[in-house]
Amino acid sequence: MRSQVLVILMLIGGLAEAQRAATAPAPEPRREPHPPSGIGGDLVFGWGGQRGGPSGWVARFEYEVLPVFAPRGTVGAVFGFQPGFEYWRSGDDHWGFSLPVAITGGIRVFPIRAIIGIGADAFLVDQVADDTGVGFWAPFAMARLGADLLGFQLGADARIGYRWQFGAEDHSRWQLGIFIGKTWEPPRNRPMY
């Protein structure tokens, strides 16, 4: 009887397989689906004027900091900040400069980038009709539409603002310009760690 029990146990043991140890595959580094940001700069040159005064020209240099920036060749959001420096001149005795700062948002769709924003001239000096004014945080609204090819931009920039200031009359000011710029973005699919 003992030998029969041993034979039965060997048959059962031979038929059963040992359970395999569970092993997880080695984790791969996580990759970002797109670059999260961009940084760049642009030059704007165009026309500008104020209510009741002659029109003239405006020049602005600004840089862009874009924490949200859709990757090249995709459709996506753009959000960021545009601080800069601006100088304008109208006629013989109308001129001024300012330090504009804007918060912008829009969309990037190859080959177009469209942006709207609001901002303020953090500091401004205006000379209008022999009155020199100094102002702080004068508000403006802006819109921009341009071509975006490999990070290079070319397009139209429009702004309208209200210059409140000390030493001169407050007034509204408009601008319409052409801009050229470049935005750099990190490479796609770079490891996060």
Secondary structure, DSSP 8 states (H G I E B T S, - for coil): -HHHHHHHHHHHHHH---------------B-SS---EEEEEEEEEEEEETTS--EEEEEEEEEEEEEE--TTSEEEEEEEEEEEEEEEETTTEEEEEEEEEEEEEEEETTEEEEEEEEEEEEEEEEETTEEEEESSEEEEEEEEEEEETTEEEEEEEEEEEE--BSS--EEEEEEEEEEEEEE---TT-B--
